[in-house]
Amino acid sequence: MEKLNKPAILVVDMLNDFVYGALTCDRGKAIVPATAQLLDAARKKGVPVIFCNDAHLKGIDRELKLWGDHAIAGTEGAKVIPELNLSESDYVIPKRRYSGFFQTDLDITLKELGVQTVVMTGLHTHMCVRHTSADAYSLGYDVVVAKEATDSFTEEDYTGGLAYLKQCYGADAYTNDEIIAML
């Protein structure tokens, strides 16, 4: 198995409101241990870990009209879940739309870190992970998916999301052990 070309781990919306709060996803709870394992391994290998976090402005963000109040900037619901051990070496990119790239500092951060490949983790494979992957691909990054560290509300959304990422962006999905070996 060949090494990934200058990787970074992107962690999408592994926040209190998505795992335990306003938009609780039981399947999201199930990926916490695998996500923590992958992040710990990446940190030990000096691979950047970047959290792409919803941080909505109450009362004006469009997504709130669809999904109700969640991950409001500055609240507990918008914080990374404690099990992922947010580190001083990690980067946190707030976002107000599905994509971690849309009008954020994610692209410039990745470029300054010399990243060529993004390893997608988090929620939801068919929405925020999908839109972040689309922009990553459009901006020239290789996209890989950590299949044990991503999920969606339903199995259908999860598998459909993975299939879409593979078909449209050539994003292969790997187990944690496979990804860790490629870091």
Buried (B, 14 or more C-beta within 10 A) or exposed (E): EEEBEBBBBBBBBBBBBBBBBBBBBEBBBEBBEBBBBBBBBBBEEEBBBBBBBBBBEEEEBEBBEEBEBBBBBEBEBBBBBEEBEBEEEBBBBBBBBBBBBEEBBBBEBBEEBEBBBBBBBBBBBBBBBBBBBBBBBEEEBBBBBBBBBBBBBEEEBBBBBBEBBBEEBEBBBBBBEBBBBBB
